[in-house]
Amino acid sequence: MWDWASKISELESSLSGFVLVTVVNVKGGVPRELGAKMIVVEDGSFFGTVGGGRLEHISISMAQSCMKEGSSRLEKFPLGERTSQCCGGEAHLFFEVLGQRPTLYLFGAGHVGQAVCRVLSETPFQIKVIDERKQWSEKIGDCFGIESICCDPLDFVEKNESLLSSPLSYVAIMTHDHALDEDLVFELSNYSPRFLGLIGSLSKWDRFKKRLNARGVSKETLEKVYCPIGLAIGGKTPGELGISISSQLLEIFHAGESHE
């Protein structure tokens, strides 16, 4: 018998997303017994088996879809025409998404960005900081041991559409340049991260909305942007803003809340 528990531990240690597929109910003739398990990783590699054949092929594809959506599900499989199997029974499989962590793409390695990194350092969030200023980029990487990417933020957006469109992606814009902030909102409005937030006052956001709307971004799209970013808990210091922004990100992640 293969050691699925050790494999789960290995994948969790490597921070790799995967799906644990378990046979949770059976009726009639089925290829595997109740409790049989299979682990599927993002590239479609798998360990263990829930029955082989067409059923397994469908299960692997469904597991990959679950990872992409970031949600678990229960599925019923009659072992007939759909699975090209003639066992005549029925298998219920539970697809449990495990090991996935939300990623915060933080544009701006300044004082508030550093404060956000400090607060989120011991939470489920993985953090990638993007800043074209080498000195600031190196500082945030050295201080917090997170991935700091020194490059043009707009180039990063262009080259990482699939990452930034994931339901596990959160984006916070807080660069040193208001024009760059506006351009980032413009580019990212074409994507669908779980969260898109912009640092700034209501008056800044009012000006941005008028200009972005003139550039072709719909009002409906702009309504999905969180600005001012963070919870209204008071305080304007970088440390206080870091707590406010981090609290909002954690609230949305844990509650699965949608933006109205």
C-alpha positions in Angstrom: 0.0 0.0 0.0 1.4 3.4 -1.0 2.0 5.9 1.8 -0.4 8.8 0.9 0.0 10.5 4.2 3.7 10.9 3.6 3.1 12.3 0.1 0.6 14.8 1.5 3.2 15.9 4.1 5.8 16.2 1.4 3.6 18.4 -0.9 2.5 20.6 2.0 6.1 21.2 3.0 6.9 22.2 -0.6 3.9 24.6 -0.7 2.6 22.8 -3.7 -1.1 22.8 -4.4 -2.8 19.4 -4.8 -6.1 17.6 -4.6 -6.9 14.6 -2.5 -9.5 12.5 -4.3 -11.3 10.0 -2.0 -14.0 7.4 -2.7 -16.6 8.4 -0.1 -19.5 6.3 -1.2 -20.1 3.3 -3.4 -23.1 1.4 -4.8 -23.0 -1.9 -6.7 -20.0 -3.0 -8.7 -17.1 -0.5 -8.5 -13.4 -0.8 -9.2 -12.1 0.5 -5.9 -13.3 0.2 -2.3 -14.7 2.9 0.0 -11.8 5.1 1.2 -9.5 4.6 -1.8 -7.4 7.7 -2.4 -5.5 9.4 -5.2 -3.5 12.6 -5.1 -3.4 14.9 -8.1 -0.9 17.7 -8.5 -1.2 20.8 -10.7 0.6 19.3 -13.8 -1.7 16.3 -13.8 0.8 13.9 -12.2 -1.0 11.6 -9.7 -0.3 9.1 -6.9 -2.5 6.2 -6.0 -5.7 5.2 -7.9 -9.5 5.5 -7.6 -10.1 2.8 -10.2 -8.2 3.4 -13.4 -9.6 3.8 -16.9 -11.9 6.5 -18.0 -13.0 7.3 -14.4 -9.5 8.1 -13.4 -8.9 10.2 -16.5 -12.0 12.3 -15.8 -11.1 12.5 -12.1 -7.6 13.9 -12.9 -9.0 16.5 -15.2 -11.7 17.5 -12.6 -9.0 17.7 -9.9 -7.0 20.2 -12.0 -10.2 22.2 -12.5 -10.7 22.3 -8.7 -7.2 23.6 -8.2 -7.7 26.3 -10.8 -11.0 27.4 -9.1 -9.6 26.9 -5.6 -12.7 25.0 -4.5 -13.4 21.4 -3.4 -16.4 19.4 -4.6 -18.3 16.2 -4.4 -19.1 14.3 -7.6 -21.2 11.2 -8.4 -20.0 8.9 -11.2 -22.4 6.2 -12.5 -20.0 3.6 -14.0 -21.6 3.4 -17.4 -21.6 5.5 -20.6 -20.0 8.6 -19.0 -17.0 6.7 -17.8 -16.9 4.1 -20.6 -17.0 1.4 -17.8 -19.6 -1.4 -17.5 -19.2 -2.1 -13.7 -22.8 -1.1 -13.3 -22.3 0.6 -10.0 -21.8 4.1 -8.8 -18.8 5.9 -7.1 -19.0 9.1 -5.2 -15.7 11.0 -5.2 -14.7 13.9 -3.0 -12.2 16.3 -4.5 -10.5 18.2 -1.6 -8.2 21.0 -2.6 -5.2 21.2 -0.2 -1.9 23.0 0.0 -2.9 26.1 -1.9 -2.1 29.4 -0.4 -3.2 32.9 -1.5 -0.6 35.1 -3.1 -0.3 38.8 -2.6 1.2 40.7 -5.5 2.3 43.9 -3.8 3.3 46.7 -6.2 5.6 49.0 -4.2 8.3 48.3 -1.7 7.9 51.5 0.3 7.2 52.0 3.9 3.5 50.9 3.8 4.5 47.9 1.6 7.1 46.9 4.2 4.5 47.2 7.0 2.1 44.9 5.1 4.9 42.3 4.7 5.6 42.5 8.4 2.0 41.9 9.4 1.3 39.1 6.8 4.6 37.3 7.4 3.0 34.7 9.7 -0.2 34.3 7.8 -1.3 32.0 4.9 -0.3 34.6 2.4 2.7 34.2 0.1 4.0 37.6 -0.9 5.7 38.8 -4.0 6.8 42.4 -4.0 7.3 44.2 -7.3 9.3 47.4 -7.5 11.6 48.9 -10.1 13.8 50.7 -7.5 16.7 48.3 -6.8 17.5 49.8 -3.3 14.0 49.4 -2.1 13.5 46.1 -3.7 16.7 44.7 -2.1 15.7 46.1 1.3 12.4 44.5 1.5 13.8 41.1 0.4 16.6 41.3 3.0 14.3 42.3 5.9 11.5 39.9 5.4 12.9 37.0 3.4 10.1 37.2 0.9 10.3 37.2 -2.9 11.2 40.7 -4.1 11.2 41.3 -7.8 13.1 44.2 -9.2 11.6 45.1 -12.6 9.2 47.4 -14.3 5.8 46.7 -12.7 4.0 47.1 -16.0 6.3 44.5 -17.7 5.5 42.2 -14.8 1.8 42.5 -15.3 2.1 41.9 -19.1 4.1 38.7 -18.5 2.0 37.2 -15.7 -1.6 37.4 -16.8 -2.4 33.9 -15.8 -1.0 34.4 -12.3 -2.7 37.7 -11.7 -6.1 36.3 -12.9 -6.2 33.4 -10.4 -8.9 33.3 -7.7 -6.0 32.9 -5.3 -4.3 36.1 -6.4 -4.6 39.4 -4.4 -3.2 42.6 -5.8 -2.3 45.7 -3.8 -1.0 48.8 -5.6 1.0 51.3 -3.6 3.9 52.5 -5.7 5.9 55.7 -5.4 4.3 57.2 -8.5 0.6 58.2 -8.9 0.9 57.9 -12.7 2.2 54.4 -12.4 -0.6 53.5 -9.9 -3.2 54.6 -12.5 -1.5 52.7 -15.3 -1.4 49.5 -13.1 -5.1 49.8 -12.3 -5.8 50.3 -16.1 -3.8 47.2 -17.0 -5.1 45.0 -14.2 -8.7 46.0 -14.9 -8.5 43.5 -17.7 -7.7 40.6 -15.3 -9.7 39.0 -12.5 -7.7 38.7 -9.3 -9.6 37.8 -6.1 -8.8 41.3 -4.8 -7.6 44.5 -6.4 -6.8 47.4 -4.0 -5.2 50.8 -4.4 -3.7 53.0 -1.7 -4.9 56.6 -1.7 -7.6 59.0 -0.6 -11.2 59.2 -1.9 -10.2 62.4 -3.9 -7.3 60.5 -5.6 -9.7 57.7 -6.5 -12.3 60.1 -7.8 -9.7 61.6 -10.2 -8.5 58.2 -11.2 -12.0 57.0 -12.0 -12.7 59.9 -14.3 -9.4 59.4 -16.2 -9.7 55.6 -16.3 -13.3 55.8 -17.5 -12.1 58.1 -20.3 -9.5 55.5 -21.1 -12.2 52.9 -21.6 -12.5 51.2 -18.3 -16.2 50.7 -17.4 -17.8 52.0 -14.2 -18.8 48.5 -13.3 -15.1 47.3 -13.4 -13.9 50.3 -11.4 -16.5 49.6 -8.7 -14.7 46.3 -8.0 -11.5 48.1 -7.0 -11.0 48.6 -3.3 -9.9 52.3 -2.8 -9.1 53.5 -0.3 -7.5 50.1 0.4 -7.8 48.7 4.0 -10.3 48.7 6.8 -11.4 52.0 8.3 -9.8 51.4 11.7 -8.1 54.8 11.9 -4.5 55.9 11.8 -2.2 57.1 9.0 1.3 55.8 10.0 2.8 53.1 7.8 2.5 50.6 10.6 -1.2 51.4 11.1 -1.9 51.3 7.4 -0.1 48.0 7.2 -2.5 46.6 9.9 -5.5 48.1 8.1 -4.6 46.6 4.7 -3.6 43.3 6.0 -6.7 43.0 8.1 -8.9 43.6 5.0 -6.9 40.9 3.0 -7.3 38.4 5.8 -11.0 39.1 6.2 -11.7 38.6 2.5 -9.5 35.4 2.4 -11.1 33.8 5.4 -14.7 34.9 4.8 -14.8 34.3 1.1 -16.6 37.6 0.9 -17.5 39.2 -2.4 -17.1 42.8 -3.2 -20.5 44.6 -3.5 
